[in-house]
Amino acid sequence: MELLCSTTSLSSSFALSSALVVPSSSFPVPGSRRFMVLCSSEKSQKENQMTVSVTGATGFIGRRLVQRLRADNNSIRVLTRSKSNAEQIFPAKDFPGIVIAEEPDWKNCVQGSTAVVNLAGLPISTRWSPEIKKEIKDSRIRVTSKVVELVNNSPAEARPTVLVSATAVGYYGTSETGVFDENSPSGKDYLSEVCREWEATALKADKDVRVALIRIGVVLGKDGGALAMMIPFFQMFAGGPLGSGQQWFSWIHVDDLVNLIYEALSNPSYKGQGLKHSAIGAGCWQELLMGLRRIRLDLGKCASS
């Protein structure tokens, strides 16, 4: 898999919480490739600060991205459905100067932005009824279509020059033996269909707008995402495999994903369909579960000592 920023082997430990650290050997993924992304944007402060509008900013990934943008003194415009909810997550005292806008005011935020990051979409980690499946697709297509419309209708002098839009490794379908990269064809299942339409919608942006599509795997981190939902079950000795346990588990740490998004905002080589990035770690579910069982045992030892 090609990553267009410098990489180094992930030999350090992977933090799950302030008091819980899993050594790299506790997440056994034989033969897989694991990287920590160190993008050039971390090496020095940008001379020209950005103004970035973000959809999905109140989610697990979006919160961390907003924190990173603020840390580098960029201007942030949160595009949300609930201003009151966003204001609780991003209080003015902690995020001075942040702009929070509900949909009727998105136009004023998009115009004049340097870039737009589109992360919105209903979480897929729920029971899939026909109604939920429709909402999973519609939530992604509708917001992406709205963002593209606002970008395209902005005056040329106020139009964002970059659109970074999320998509997912579900684009490729599923396989217990296949190996996929950015050039692999799309699958034939429901999530593949969602991702194809999602990406096609983003690519309708004006030809002068650089579009970077990031195919994201399962996002891990101590503050949320899949891992935060799984660990409590293993602490209660209730965790177990899904099906055979041999399904591939393509993952990325939230900080590495934020680094990728951040780099895509400023690196002109991230452009078009040829630069879609998937997960930067992979193993099967059974291997992940073995790692989580070790966490459970370590917690038991800590509690008894």
Protein Blocks (a to p, Z undefined) as FASTA:
>chain_A
ZZfbdcdddfbccdfbfkbccdfklmccehiacdddddfklmpccfbdcddddehklmmk
lmmmmmmmmmnopacddddfblklmmmmmgfklmghiacddfklmmmmmnopabdcdfbd
cdfbbcddfklmmmmmmmmmmmmmmmmmmmmmpcfklgcfbdcddddfklnopafkbccd
fkbccdfbfklmmmmmmmmmmmmpcfklccddddddddddfkgcjllmmmmmmmnopacc
ehjlpaccddddfklmmmmmmmmmmmmklgcjklccddfbdcdfklmmmmmmmmmmmmmm
mmmZZ
